[in-house]
Amino acid sequence: PSFFMQNDKVYINARFLRQQVTGVQRYAIEISRRLKVLYGNQIIFVAPKGIVNKAVGRELNVVFVGRFSGYFWEQIELPLFLKSKGSPLLVNLCNMAPLLYRNKLITIHDMAFLDLPVNFSWQFRTVYQTIIPKLAATAKHVVTVSEFSKSRTLHHLTALNEEDISVIPNGVDLDRFASPAGQEREKYILSVASGSFRKNIDNLVRGFHQFNKSQNEKYKLYLVGDDDRIFEKQPKQPKHESVLLLGRVDDQELSQSYAKAALFLNLSSYEGFGVPVLEALAHNTPTVCSDIEVYRELFQDAVVFVDPNNPLQIAEGIAAALNGSANDRRAEKAKELVNRFNWTDSSDRFSTLINKFS
């Protein structure tokens, strides 16, 4: 790819290395890893000091710039540094980017801050609602992760045209997220999500309890992920012996959790993509999903869809997915999806954009 680049260097905004890994940071890390392989020392990852993902930082050979770390770093120090380097192309993978720097590509993962504003604190909402439309208007090109997100972005950001946005989806790393053959399943149902309102944990737990009652309480529910997010909150779950809050786990532990689960459950009311669903399908784990537009687009025929606000239907969906009568057909479709959504393909698409705009 490097032969097609007009400028000598391309820079990646690596402020995401200061953040805990959710789907957005996962996207940035996996795309970055592969761009590093494609471009070698022609691509430079720039971050503020104090990154939390130190191993990834070493892998990417990150350059540390400036004295600050938050919005000030991104909006002031980063563009000043880039201008000192001749204003090269800057690739932004996690929603935010410097507003006054025009030679940039930006990735907007979803429009939840406009579609579901009540999910967010007024501070977060104000920043995103003020800056993101201006970023989209000043970027050379916008990337998003699904056709659903593209349609919502075009709906809200009316300065953009169809050709201004490319869909480059999430992927799954089969070296880290795939089950060994003949993996023994255990009597637990897994969900991977933060504690934010749109993850719909309350209804998920209600649906699980309704299902478990019909099974003489023989299943457990394992909830993996932050139970408290800075900008999104929902009531703490009441304690129950069959519901285990596991908090954050590392990739190896997460992969084992998928591999051993009897079923994976995701009942988000809104997503831009849904990485945990894809990871569960990579483990050939029967999966029940909320019947929302983006999941219909991405996971059709590989999962059981349910109304995420109807605990009875959730319970019935779990029973249907565990029954196994249609699981071979769903597993075949899941295999197809897992092969289609891969980080190598997504990184190649990014490199095409970099070559076009650098």
N, C-alpha and C positions, 0 to 999 in steps of 0.2 A: 504493500500500500504506500510506503514512504516515497516511492518514485513519483507519485502523482501530486505530492504536496508542493504548493508554491512557496510557502514559507519554510524556514529551516526547522522551526519548533512549534509544537502545539502544547498548550497548557491546560491542565485539568484542575478545577476548583475542588480541592480535597478536604474542605471543611467538614465533610461528612465523617471523617475519621475521629472527630471529637464527639460524635454522637453514638448512643447505644444503637445496636443493629435492630431495625425493624425492616419491613419490606422495602422501603425506600433506600435505606443504606445498603441493604443486601444487593439491590440493583446496581448501585454505584460501585460497590466493591467488586462484584463479579465482572461488570463491564470494564472497569479499570484494569483488573488483572489481565484480561485478554488484550486490551489495547496496549498495555505495556509489552506484551509478547509481540504484537504486530509491529509496533513502532520503535521498540528499543529506546535508545537515549534521545530519540527525536520527540518523545512525549515527556513532559515534565509535570509532576504532581506537586501542587503548591498547597500548603496547609498552615494554619496558625499553630503556635506551640501548644502543648498539653493535649495531644491526641490520646484517645483511649484505646484505639485499635493499633497498638504498637507493632505487632507482628505484620499486619497488612501494610503499615507505614514503611517498614523495612523492605518488604517485598516490592513495594512500588518506588522505593528510593526517594521518599518524599523530601522536598525542599521546604524548610520552615522560613516563613517571612513575617515581619512585623512584630509588634509588641502586644497587640490585642487579640481577641478570639471570636467575638460574636458578630453582630451586624456591622459594627464599626470596622472590623477587619475586612469583612466581605465588601462593604460599600466604599471604603476609603483606602485602606492599606493595600488590598489586593489590586485594585485598578492602578494605583500609583506605581506599584511594582511592575505591572504588565506594561505600562507606558514607558517605563525605563528600559524595557526589553524590546521596544519597537512596536507595541500594540499587536501581539500575535493573537491567533484565535484562542478563545477560552471556552472550554466545554464544561457545562454545569449539569450535574446529573441528579440533583436533589431539590428541585423546585426553585430555590433561591439563587440569585446571581447579583453581581454589581449592576446597579441601575444606570450609572453614568459611563459604562463601558459598552460600546456598541458591537465590537467584533466578537460575538459570542453565540453559542448554541445553548438553549436551555431545555431542560426536561421538566415538564409539569405532570406529575403523576395522577392527580385527580382534581376535581373541582369541589371537593367536600366543603371547603371553607365558604363557598357560595351556595352550594346545593343544600348543605346541612349546617348553617351557621350556628345553630344552638348547641352544636357539639363542642364548640371551642370557646375558650376564654375571650373576653372582648379585646384583650391586648393582642393575642395571636391573630384573631380574626381581622382586626384593624390593620395590622402589618401586612397580612397576606392580601386583603381586599384592596389595599392601597398600592402595593408594590407589584404583585403578579401581573395585572393588566398592562402596567407600564413596561415590565420586563419583556412580555410577549411582543409588545409593539416595537421595542428597540432591538430585539434579537434578530439575527440573520435567519434563524430557523427554530422551530419549536418541535420537540419530541414528546410523545406521550406513550402510554403502555398498552392501550386497548382501543378498539373502535368506539366503545362506549365513552371512554375518557375523551377521545377526539371529538365526538359529537357534543359532549358537555362543554368542552373548551371552546369550540366554535360558537356554541349557543351563548356563552357568557362573554367571550372576548371578541367582540364584533369587528375589531380592527383586523382580525386574521381571516385569511381565505383558506379554502381546502388545501391548496398546494403549499401553504406555509407550515403545515404540520405533518410529521411522519409518525407512524405507529411502529415502535420498536419494543416488543413485549418483554416481560420477564422470562426467565428460564429456570431450569433446575439442573444442578450439578450431580450427575449420576455417579460420579466417583465418591461423593459424600452422602448422597440421598438416594439410596436404593436398598431394597431388602435382599439379604441372602436367600437363596432358594430353600424352601421347606422351613421357613421361619415359623416358630411356634407362636400362635396368638394367645394373648391373655385376656381375662375378663374385665377389660376397661375400655372406655370410650375417651378419645383424646380430642381436645380443642386447643388450638394455638392462637392466642389473640391478646391484645392489651386490654386494659379495663375500660376502654372508652365506650361511650354510649352506643356508637354505631356497630360495635362488635356484638351488641345484643345479648350479653351474657345472662341477664335475668331470665329471658325467655328460653335460652339454651338450657339453663339449669332446671327450669320448670318442666320443659319437655323431657329432659333426661329422667327426672324423678317420676314422671308419669309412665315412661317406658319401664323404668327399673321396678316400679311397683308391680307391673304385670309379670316381671321375671323373678319374683320373690327376692328382690334386692340383691341379685347376685353380681351385678356390675358396679364398677367404680367409674367416676368421671375425673379425668386428670386435666386440669387447666394449666397450660404453660403460657408464660408471658407476664409482663408487668401488670400488677394489679392497681397501679396508680401512675397516671401520666400527668405531666406538667400542665398540658393545655386541654385535656379532656378528662372529665371525671364522671363516675357513676357510683351509686351506693355500694359499699363493701358487701361481699356475699356473706350471708349468715352461715355460720359453721354447720357442717353436716358430715357425718362420718364417711359417707360414700362419695363426697366431693373433696378432692385434694388439690390445693393451690400450690403448684410447683415453682412458681416464679420464673425467673430467667434460667435457661439451661444452655450449655454450649452445643455446638453443631453435632458432636458425636452422640451426646445424650439425647438430643432432639431426634436424630436419625433412628436411634434405638427405640425411642418412644413411638414413632410412626410405625416402625417395623413390627412391634409387639402388640399394637392396639388392635382390638377387635373391629373398631370402626373409628373414622374421623368425622368430626362434626364442626361445621362452620356456618353460623347463622347471621353473618353481618347484614346490616340493613343497607350498607353502601360500601363499595370498594372501587378502586381504579383497576385492580387486577385480581389479587388473591393468591399470593405466593404459597401460603401454607397448604392450600387445596392442591396445587400442583405438586408440592413435595409429598403430600399424602398419597397422591395417585402414583408417584414414582415408586412408592413402597407397596403398590398394589393393595392398599388399604381401602376397604369399602368406605364410601364417603357420602355424607348427607350434607346438602348445601341449601342456603336460602334461595328462594326463587326470585332472583333479582336479574336485571337485564345483563349486567356484565358477566355473571356466571353462566347464563344461558348462551351468551356469545362464545365463551371460552371453553366451557366444560360440558356442553350438551352431550347426552348419551353416556357420559362416563360416571355420573353421580346420580343420586336420588334427590330431586328437588322438593322442598316443602315451604309452606308459608311460615316465615320466621317469627310471626307474631301469634301463631296458633300452637300451643303446647301439645294438644291432642294430635295434630297433624305431624308435629315433630316426632312424637312418640311412635306414631304409625310408620313414619319414614325410616326411623332407626330400625324398627322391626323388619321392614321390607328389605332394607339394605343388608341386614344380617341373615335374612332368610336364604339368600344365595341363589335363588332360581334364575335371576338375570345377571348374576355377577360375572359370568364368563364373558358375556357380551360387553358389559361395562368395563371389564379389565382389558379387553381387546382395544376398546376405544381409548382407555387411559394410556395404554402403551403408545398408541398413535400420537396422543397429545404430548406426552413426555418427550417423544422424539422430535416433535415439531417445535416445542418451546424450549430452545436450548441457548445457553449463553454465547456459544461460539457464533451461531447464526445472528444473534442480536448484536454482538460486537462487530461482526462483519458489516452489518447495516450501518452501525455508527461510523465505522471507518470510511464507508462510502460518503457519508455526510461530511466528515472531517476533510476528506480529499476534495470534495466539491467546494467547501467554503474556506479552506485554509489558503 
